[in-house]
Every structure is written in structure tokens, then in C-alpha cells.
Amino acid sequence: MPPILTKTMNSLLSHIHLFQISFLALLSFTILLHTTLSYTALLSTHLHLSLSTALCVLLALLHRRLSRPYPVFLLNYSCYKPPFHHKVSYEIAENFVLKNSANFPEKSIDFMRNIYLKSGLGDETYAPPFIFEDDKNPTLESAFQESHDSIFTSIENLLPKTLIDPLRIDALIVTSGCFSPAPSLTSHIVKKFNLRHDIKTYNLSGMGCSSGVMSIDLASNILRGSHKIQYALVVITESITLNWYSGDSRSMLVTNCIFRVGCAAAMITNDPTRRRDAKMELVHSLRTHHGADDMAYRAAFQEEDEKGIPGISLTKDLVRVAGVNLREHIKILAPRVLPVSQLVRYVAAAVAAKMSRGQSKAAVPDFTTAFEHMCIHTGGKAVIEQVGRVLRLDDSVTEPARMSLHRFGNTSSSLVFYELAYFEAKMRVKKNDRMWMIAFGTGFKVGSLVWKCLGDSKHEIDNPWNDSIFKYPLKV
């Protein structure tokens, strides 16, 4: 749609919206005036009171209408599926490390081998392009290739599904934790897709695996407060290339074993006319930051080792920190989402635990009563198991997380969208179902998105699970 026509349509919608408000105000005033005039005796003695009441009600209705936040919808999304020749099996991964064994002592190679075998990753995850190149060195050029392939492909697959002309996109949000080039990744997208010169762009970095959830939360905050911004394109990615660690610090070697290529693009809108086309409506979002605690702050940390080689250190405290801060997070989330019966039990158990002075522990609410589906952070096998323990979830609930880890590995910020794609490939999503996405990130941060599903699952031609969903679930 041409820009002039787009602006005309937006102007027309604004006038229609104003007309609706005016009509509601006039109707309300007419009804109140008619009611007042029907009681002539009351009118003669309480005219000022009647008119004041009518005016107050009218102003209250107008204020409610004008101040009500706009609903936020996930119109559609697309997860990147790398080409077949970028699949990295255990054998390919081991051969790559052995060919670069000059960088690694034998103990480090054995350590990575053991981590990989226990990680829960399968043989069909995807590695960045430099792994398959002749020189096998992670360069800036190969990092750009990884980012361009994943970002551009995801957007190209998304746009036809949303029926949105790129010129109608009002805001662009890109999150990439450790790859922040100049010009920015948003600039690369604006250039590639010839986006409008007045588009609002945001680049998020350094937020780790939680940044996918955080970027959707940012988009929702922008859309809820403005009718001038109707469509926000959110791109969720990470660069594995420049995060490859070539030293021998064990806490930093873990990232080489579990992180894999992934990207997701999502179109978020506040346009009420697109509700029937949207997949889900965002009901709640919550972000908690626990960086004031030193152990949480240092749990996942980018730094240099003793030889000056940069890497991301995942400490032994990471799993425990995730569990502790998850408990703090759900204390805030629970009252917003749990049914009354669960809240009563939860409060009663908390009071009993307080009165017992530590003799009894506070009960964990049953979140399966609040959600039909959960997309749990797939940071690794140990993290998934820790979330399952804290929330007391059985294997059927953690299945999508475990299967996503096996098929795609830890794709960092985009991981919850690969789980969403799993639910849809299995045709499990039904209209009015409730879905919880939760992810952890460096800092230490915990983020939640609560969605209401607006329709049943449909077959998507670009679903990354299409060629393998028949294999799952499997026992890993």
C-alpha cells in the first residue's frame, strides 16, 4: 500500500474512532437528560444536582474510553530454520574442535565432550557458517553473514503471512545480546527492506536469553500508549560466531557446547481490526531484575580469561540463581494469573509457613491451573529440570522445552518462539487457551509473557518443525 494511501487510511480510522467517542458521549447525555426530564417534580427541585450528575457520568465515560490502553496482539511470527548443510551433529562438532585442538588442551576437549553428551542436544541443531568454512575462523564478516541470513530470512517469511507492507511498520525493535555492530542491526534491516525514514528503531543488547521476552514487552508498552504507532516489527536473534570461545576456562567452554543458531521475527499490533487475524493477545507481561545480588549479577558474565581471551562465563551458581529468582518472580506473577482457589491455598500456606517460623515451607501454586501451555526457558537440561522442580511440573509440561533443546539447542533470546512453534506444529493450541512464556537473562533477569490464544493452531508453511515434528516427543 502506498505511503499516501496508508496515511489516508490511518486518518480515516482516527476520524471513525473520534466519531464513535462523540456518538457514545451524545447517547449517554441524551439518556441521562431523558431520565432527568421524566421526573419533572424532581427536576424542579434538584435541577443542578441532576445536570451535575449527568455531566460527571459523561466525563467519566469519556475518560475511561480515552485512557483505556490499546490491546496488543501477536499478529504472526516466523522462526528461522538454517539450511540443511549447516546442521551440526556430535561428530561434526567433535571434528571441528579436534582440527582446532591447538587452542585447546586435551582436558578442555574432554570437558566439552562430556558437556555436549549430557546437554540434551540432538544431532540436528545448527551451527554458524564459519564452522563449515575452510579457514574455520570466527570473523566479523562471518558474523554479519550469520545475522543477515537469519534476520532477513525470518522477516521475508513473516511479511507475507501478516499481509503488511513494510512501509506500514511504525516501529522496529532488534535484540542481539552480544553482537552490536555499527551501523546497528536496525539500520541493516531498514536498508534491506526500504523502511520509512520516520520509523522508530530500538536496539537492545547485553540482555541475554531473556531479551526476546523483554523486546515483546517493550513493543507492547509502545503500542499500548499510542494510536499513531500501530505495527511493531520485533526481531529476536543472537550471534554465535563472535561468541565462540577459544580458551581453556571451563566456565566459558560451556557456551561452545550448548548455544546454536536461531532467530525469530514477530509482528505486534494494537489495531483492533486485526484481532480476527491475530494469533494471540498479550494479557500480562512482567520483568524482574535481580542484579542487586552479587551472585545473581555474576551468574552469567562476559569477561576475559587469564590469557586475555574473551568469553561468557556460566558459573556453577547459574542453576541455583535461576531457581531462587524464579521463586521471587512468581510471587509477583501469581496474583495476576492464578484462579481464586489457588490464590487462597497459596496465601494460607504462606501464612502457615510464616507462623511456623520456618518449620514448614510455603506451598508452590499450581500454575497448570492458570495456563494450558508453557514455553519454558531452554537454557540447558539442568535449567529446564530446575524450573520443573521449582514449579513442580511433570514431564508432559516441560516436554516442549526439552524437545526444543534437543532439536535446535539453546537459541538464546528466540528460544521461547521455537517452543511456540512446537505447540503449533503439534496442533495443540486451541482458541481461548492461555500460554506462559518465561525466560532468564544475564543481569540477572526473569521475564514473563502471558498470552490468550485467539484461534486454533494452523499449519504454517515456514514452521521450523515441519520436517521433524513426527519424531517428537522422544526420550532424550
C-alpha positions in Angstrom: 0.0 0.0 0.0 1.5 3.4 -1.0 2.5 5.7 1.9 0.0 8.4 1.0 -2.9 5.8 1.0 -1.6 4.4 4.3 -1.7 7.8 5.9 -5.2 8.4 4.5 -6.4 5.1 5.9 -4.9 5.9 9.3 -6.5 9.4 9.2 -9.8 7.8 8.3 -9.6 5.3 11.2 -8.8 8.2 13.6 -11.9 10.1 12.4 -14.0 7.0 12.8 -12.6 6.5 16.4 -13.4 10.1 17.2 -16.9 9.7 15.8 -17.5 6.6 18.0 -16.5 8.6 21.1 -18.7 11.5 20.1 -21.6 9.3 19.5 -21.2 7.5 22.8 -21.0 10.8 24.6 -24.1 12.2 22.9 -26.0 9.0 23.5 -25.1 8.9 27.2 -26.0 12.6 27.7 -29.4 12.0 25.9 -30.3 9.1 28.1 -29.4 10.9 31.2 -31.3 14.0 30.2 -34.4 12.0 29.2 -34.3 10.3 32.6 -34.0 13.6 34.4 -36.8 15.2 32.4 -39.1 12.2 33.1 -39.1 13.2 36.8 -40.4 16.8 36.5 -41.1 17.1 40.2 -37.5 16.1 40.9 -36.2 18.3 38.2 -37.8 21.5 39.7 -36.1 20.9 43.0 -32.9 19.2 42.0 -32.0 20.6 38.6 -28.5 21.5 39.4 -27.9 18.1 41.0 -29.3 16.2 38.0 -27.2 18.2 35.5 -24.1 17.8 37.6 -24.6 14.1 37.9 -25.1 13.8 34.1 -22.0 15.8 33.4 -19.9 13.7 35.8 -21.1 10.4 34.3 -20.4 11.8 30.8 -16.9 12.9 31.8 -16.2 9.5 33.5 -17.3 7.6 30.4 -15.1 9.8 28.1 -12.1 9.5 30.4 -12.4 5.7 30.6 -12.7 5.5 26.8 -9.8 7.8 26.1 -7.4 6.5 28.8 -8.0 2.8 28.3 -4.8 1.2 26.9 -4.9 -0.3 23.5 -4.9 -4.1 23.3 -1.8 -5.7 22.0 -1.8 -8.7 19.5 0.8 -11.1 18.1 -0.3 -10.9 14.5 2.1 -13.6 13.4 5.8 -14.7 13.8 8.4 -16.7 11.9 11.3 -18.8 13.3 14.5 -19.1 11.2 15.4 -22.5 10.0 19.0 -22.6 8.8 19.9 -24.6 5.6 20.4 -28.3 5.8 24.2 -28.1 5.3 24.5 -26.1 8.5 23.4 -28.9 10.7 26.0 -29.8 13.3 25.9 -33.4 14.7 28.1 -34.6 17.5 30.6 -35.9 15.0 30.9 -32.6 13.1 31.2 -30.7 16.4 34.0 -33.0 17.6 35.9 -32.9 14.3 35.8 -29.1 14.4 37.2 -29.0 17.9 39.9 -31.5 17.1 41.0 -29.6 14.0 41.4 -26.6 16.2 43.0 -28.6 19.0 46.0 -26.2 19.1 43.7 -23.8 21.0 42.5 -26.5 23.5 44.4 -28.8 25.8 43.2 -32.4 26.0 41.4 -31.8 29.3 39.4 -29.0 27.7 38.4 -31.2 24.8 37.3 -34.0 27.2 35.3 -31.4 29.2 33.5 -30.1 26.1 32.8 -33.7 25.0 31.2 -34.6 28.4 29.1 -31.3 28.5 27.9 -32.0 24.9 26.9 -35.6 25.6 25.0 -34.5 28.8 23.5 -31.3 27.3 20.3 -32.8 25.8 21.1 -31.5 22.3 20.5 -33.8 19.4 22.3 -34.2 16.1 20.2 -31.8 14.1 20.9 -28.4 15.7 22.5 -25.7 13.5 25.9 -24.0 13.7 27.1 -20.7 12.3 28.6 -20.6 8.8 32.3 -20.3 9.9 32.2 -23.8 11.3 31.8 -25.1 7.8 34.3 -22.8 6.1 37.8 -23.7 5.1 39.7 -21.4 7.5 37.1 -22.0 10.3 37.9 -18.7 12.0 35.1 -16.6 13.5 35.4 -13.2 11.7 33.3 -10.1 11.6 32.3 -10.9 8.1 31.1 -14.4 9.1 29.2 -12.8 12.0 27.4 -10.5 9.5 26.6 -13.5 7.3 25.1 -15.3 10.2 23.0 -12.3 11.3 21.9 -11.4 7.8 20.9 -14.9 6.9 18.8 -15.4 10.0 17.3 -11.9 10.3 16.5 -11.3 6.6 15.0 -14.8 6.1 12.8 -14.5 9.2 11.4 -11.2 8.1 10.9 -12.3 4.5 8.9 -15.3 5.7 6.9 -13.2 8.2 5.7 -10.3 6.0 3.6 -12.3 3.5 1.8 -14.0 6.5 0.8 -10.7 8.0 -0.2 -9.0 4.8 1.7 -5.9 6.0 3.5 -3.7 3.5 6.9 -2.8 5.0 6.1 0.9 4.7 3.3 0.4 7.3 5.7 -0.7 10.0 5.9 2.1 12.6 8.5 0.7 15.0 11.4 -1.7 14.7 12.9 -3.5 17.7 16.0 -5.7 17.3 17.6 -7.6 20.2 21.0 -9.2 19.9 22.8 -9.8 23.2 26.5 -9.8 22.2 26.6 -8.5 18.6 26.1 -4.8 18.4 27.7 -3.6 15.1 27.9 -0.1 13.6 25.7 0.7 11.8 23.2 -1.0 14.0 21.3 -4.1 13.1 18.1 -2.0 12.8 19.9 0.1 10.2 20.7 -3.1 8.2 17.0 -4.0 8.2 15.9 -0.5 7.3 18.2 -0.5 4.3 17.4 -4.1 3.2 13.6 -3.6 3.3 13.5 0.1 2.5 11.5 1.0 5.6 10.1 4.5 6.2 12.5 7.3 7.2 10.4 8.2 10.2 10.3 4.7 11.6 11.1 4.4 15.4 14.1 2.0 15.9 15.3 0.3 19.1 18.4 -1.8 19.6 18.6 -4.0 22.7 21.9 -5.6 23.7 23.5 -7.3 26.7 20.3 -8.8 28.0 21.0 -12.5 27.3 18.3 -15.1 26.7 15.6 -13.1 28.3 15.8 -10.3 25.7 13.2 -12.0 23.4 10.6 -11.7 26.2 11.9 -8.2 27.1 11.6 -6.9 23.5 8.0 -8.0 23.2 7.3 -6.2 26.5 8.9 -3.1 25.1 6.8 -3.3 21.9 3.6 -3.7 24.0 4.5 -0.6 26.1 5.0 1.4 22.9 1.8 0.2 21.3 -0.5 0.5 24.3 0.2 4.2 24.6 -0.2 5.4 21.1 -2.7 5.1 18.2 -0.1 6.7 15.9 2.1 3.6 16.2 0.1 0.6 15.1 2.6 -2.0 13.9 5.9 -3.0 15.6 8.3 -5.5 14.0 10.4 -7.3 16.6 13.5 -9.3 15.6 15.0 -11.6 18.1 18.4 -13.0 17.4 21.9 -13.7 18.7 25.4 -14.1 17.1 27.0 -17.4 17.9 30.0 -16.6 15.6 31.7 -13.9 17.8 30.7 -15.7 21.0 32.9 -18.7 20.1 35.5 -19.2 22.9 39.0 -20.4 22.1 40.5 -20.5 25.5 40.6 -23.2 28.2 38.5 -21.8 31.1 35.9 -24.4 31.8 33.1 -22.0 32.8 33.5 -20.3 29.4 33.8 -23.5 27.3 30.1 -24.4 28.2 28.8 -21.9 25.7 30.6 -23.6 22.8 28.6 -26.8 23.6 25.0 -25.6 24.1 24.4 -22.4 22.0 23.1 -22.8 18.5 21.9 -20.6 15.6 18.3 -19.3 15.9 16.2 -16.2 15.2 12.6 -15.1 15.3 10.7 -12.2 13.8 7.3 -11.2 15.2 4.7 -8.6 14.1 3.0 -6.9 17.1 0.0 -4.6 16.6 -2.6 -2.6 18.5 -5.0 -2.4 15.6 -8.3 -3.8 16.8 -9.4 -4.5 13.3 -6.7 -7.2 13.0 -7.9 -9.1 16.1 -9.6 -11.8 13.9 -6.3 -12.3 12.0 -4.0 -12.4 15.1 -2.7 -15.5 16.8 -2.7 -14.2 20.4 -3.4 -11.3 22.6 -0.9 -10.2 25.2 -2.7 -10.3 28.6 0.2 -9.7 31.1 3.9 -9.1 31.0 6.3 -9.0 33.9 10.1 -8.2 34.2 12.0 -8.6 37.4 15.7 -7.6 37.8 17.8 -9.3 40.5 21.2 -7.7 39.7 21.5 -6.1 43.1 22.5 -9.5 44.4 26.2 -10.1 43.5 25.8 -13.9 43.0 22.9 -13.3 40.5 24.8 -10.5 38.8 27.9 -12.7 38.2 26.0 -15.9 37.3 26.5 -15.3 33.6 29.2 -12.8 32.8 31.2 -11.7 29.7 34.8 -11.2 30.6 38.4 -12.1 29.6 40.1 -15.2 31.0 43.6 -15.2 32.4 45.1 -15.1 28.9 43.0 -12.2 27.8 40.7 -14.3 25.7 37.1 -13.0 25.9 34.2 -15.3 26.6 30.9 -15.7 28.5 31.3 -17.4 31.9 28.4 -19.6 33.1 29.1 -20.2 36.7 28.1 -23.2 38.8 25.7 -20.9 40.7 23.6 -20.3 37.5 21.1 -23.0 38.0 20.6 -22.2 41.7 20.3 -18.5 40.9 17.6 -19.3 38.3 15.6 -21.2 40.8 15.9 -18.6 43.6 14.9 -15.7 41.3 12.2 -17.7 39.7 10.5 -18.0 43.1 10.8 -14.3 43.6 9.3 -13.7 40.1 6.3 -15.9 40.6 5.4 -14.2 43.9 4.6 -11.1 41.8 3.1 -13.0 38.8 0.9 -15.4 40.8 -1.7 -12.9 42.0 -2.2 -11.7 38.4 -2.8 -15.0 36.8 -3.9 -17.7 39.2 -7.5 -18.6 39.8 -9.0 -17.6 43.2 -8.9 -21.2 44.6 -5.2 -21.4 44.0 -4.6 -18.0 45.4 -6.4 -18.9 48.7 -4.3 -22.0 49.1 -1.2 -20.1 48.3 -1.9 -17.4 50.8 -2.9 -19.9 53.5 0.2 -21.9 53.0 2.4 -18.7 53.1 0.7 -17.6 56.4 1.2 -21.1 57.9 4.9 -21.1 56.9 5.3 -17.6 58.5 3.7 -18.6 61.7 5.7 -21.9 61.9 8.9 -19.9 61.9 10.5 -21.9 59.1 9.2 -25.3 60.3 7.0 -25.6 57.2 7.7 -24.3 53.7 5.3 -22.2 51.7 3.4 -24.2 49.0 4.1 -23.6 45.4 0.9 -22.7 43.5 -0.2 -25.0 40.7 0.5 -22.9 37.5 -1.1 -25.6 35.3 -4.5 -24.3 36.6 -3.7 -20.9 35.1 -2.1 -22.0 31.8 -2.8 -24.7 29.2 0.7 -24.2 27.7 4.1 -23.2 29.0 7.1 -22.1 27.0 9.9 -22.6 29.5 13.4 -21.2 29.1 15.5 -23.8 27.3 18.9 -22.7 28.6 20.0 -26.2 29.1 18.9 -29.6 30.5 19.8 -28.5 34.1 17.9 -25.2 33.8 14.7 -27.0 32.5 14.9 -29.5 35.3 15.3 -26.7 37.9 12.3 -24.9 36.6 10.4 -28.2 36.7 11.4 -28.7 40.3 10.6 -25.2 41.5 7.1 -25.1 39.8 6.5 -28.9 40.4 5.9 -29.6 36.8 5.7 -33.1 35.3 7.5 -34.2 32.1 4.4 -33.5 30.0 4.6 -29.8 30.8 8.4 -29.5 30.2 8.2 -31.6 27.0 8.2 -28.7 24.6 11.3 -27.2 26.3 13.2 -30.5 26.3 12.3 -31.2 22.7 13.2 -27.7 21.5 16.6 -28.1 23.3 17.1 -31.4 21.5 16.1 -30.2 18.0 17.5 -26.6 18.0 19.8 -26.3 21.1 19.9 -23.1 23.1 19.0 -20.4 20.6 19.3 -17.8 23.3 16.7 -14.9 23.0 14.5 -16.6 20.4 14.1 -19.9 22.3 10.5 -19.4 23.5 9.3 -18.9 20.0 10.7 -22.3 18.9 8.6 -23.8 21.7 5.6 -21.9 20.5 6.2 -23.3 17.0 6.4 -26.8 18.6 2.9 -26.4 20.1 1.5 -25.2 16.8 3.2 -28.0 14.8 1.6 -30.5 17.2 -1.8 -28.7 16.7 -2.2 -28.3 20.5 -3.2 -24.7 20.6 -6.9 -24.0 20.8 -8.9 -20.8 20.9 -9.0 -19.2 24.4 -6.1 -21.2 25.6 -3.7 -19.4 27.9 0.1 -19.5 27.3 3.0 -18.6 29.5 6.4 -17.7 28.1 9.2 -17.4 30.7 12.9 -16.7 30.1 16.1 -15.9 32.1 18.8 -13.5 31.2 22.1 -12.1 32.2 22.0 -9.4 34.9 20.1 -11.5 36.4 16.7 -11.0 34.8 13.5 -13.0 34.6 10.8 -12.1 32.1 7.2 -13.5 31.6 4.6 -13.0 28.8 1.1 -14.2 29.3 -1.0 -14.7 26.1 -4.5 -15.5 25.3 -4.8 -17.6 22.1 -7.3 -16.2 19.6 -7.6 -19.2 17.4 -6.8 -22.9 16.9 -3.4 -24.0 15.5 -3.0 -23.9 11.8 -0.4 -25.4 9.5 2.3 -22.8 8.7 4.5 -23.5 5.7 7.5 -22.0 7.4 7.2 -23.7 10.8 10.7 -25.0 11.6 9.4 -28.2 12.9 7.6 -29.3 9.8 10.2 -31.9 8.7 10.8 -33.4 12.1 7.7 -33.0 14.3 6.7 -36.6 13.7 9.7 -37.7 15.6 8.7 -35.9 18.8 8.3 -36.2 21.7 11.2 -38.6 22.2 13.0 -39.9 25.2 16.3 -38.0 25.4 
